[in-house]
Amino acid sequence: MLVIGGFFYVYDRIYLESGTASEKKTVLIEKGDNALVVGEKLAGEGIIDGKYFLVLYLFNKNHLHSLVAGAYEFAPGLKIPEVARIITGGEVISTRIPITFPEGWTIKQMAERLDANGFSKNDFISIVNNPSSELKEKYKFLGEIPKGKSLEGYLFPDTYYFSKDATAQDIVEKMLKNFDVKITENMRDDVSMQKKSLYDVVTMASIVEGEVKNDDDRKIVAGLFWNRLENGMPLQSDATLEYILGDNKFQHSIAETKIESPYNTYQNKGLPPGPVSNPGLNSIIAAINPAQTDFVYFLTDPKTGNTAFAKTFEQHITNKAKYGL
């Protein structure tokens, strides 16, 4: 009976069950990906119910080594045999160009990557630097952006698949739609309950993105920066200097910390006039739900990447001496 029950369980998961995805999903199968890796990607997007059932099906059909690399689009509700047919039949999205925008990239960096892939850099910059009233009306969350400010911070970093004839408008809207989906209503409610604006949160998240890469550290640093604001202290963030100078330095000189710019948080208290990059989801979450601590200073060890926190300036000086900074 157990054997029979197991058979029907596996049969049900392969032939009758579909994944949890409720919308079309695009997945990139890279050259060298084996069946288990592909199964993990598909299961992670909710396209299939479990990676091992796909592997078992491919093994049974002698297709374990028949996977075809490329970008695939999957409609919701597909069963494993249908998914297997697509990925072994090479039904790739041949007219789509995959482009990845890393977390923390600026509009300028995104424009350069678009240009390298055959899209108009100038059209993209024109739209994002001068968002139209129609665009702000369509995406209500843009309503908090001050007049004259760009879409910096709202172009969600991700891997996108653009058709070869996609316009700059198409590209920008796809990124804004992604932001709209990723920043849930619960997250926006949390922002409202804190009496903050989403614009301020995105600005803070962009700074956190440039300062630390560890998710636990992000929450502590976000809380630390909010503490500094509450205490009337300047943020003194190197991420804002990088935005001004267009560099990516671990540490800036004293002269650079004195550069005249409204984005210089060494010289100006409060948040900068706007985001200094396009932050990822974890940095935005950290800015909304930071760790509650008494820390107001931190530094990063250039050798290990570890972050040292301090509640007082004296402790901070001790940490600097410890790490030779």
Secondary structure, DSSP 4 states (H G I P E B T S, - for coil): -HHHHHHHHHHIIIII-B-S--S-EEEEEPTT--HHHHHHHHHHTTSSS-HHHHHHHHHHTT-TT----EEEEE-TT-BHHHHHHHHHHT---TTEEEEE--TTB-HHHHHHHHHHTTS-HHHHHHHHHS--HHHHHHSGGGGGSPTT---TTTS--SEEEEETT--HHHHHHHHHHHHHHHS-HHHHHHHHHTT--HHHHHHHHHHHHHH--SHHHHHHHHHHHHHHHHTT-----HHHHHHHHT---SS--HHHHT---TT-TTTS-S--SS-SSB--HHHHHHHHS-------EEEE-TTT--EEEESSHHHHHHHHHHTT-
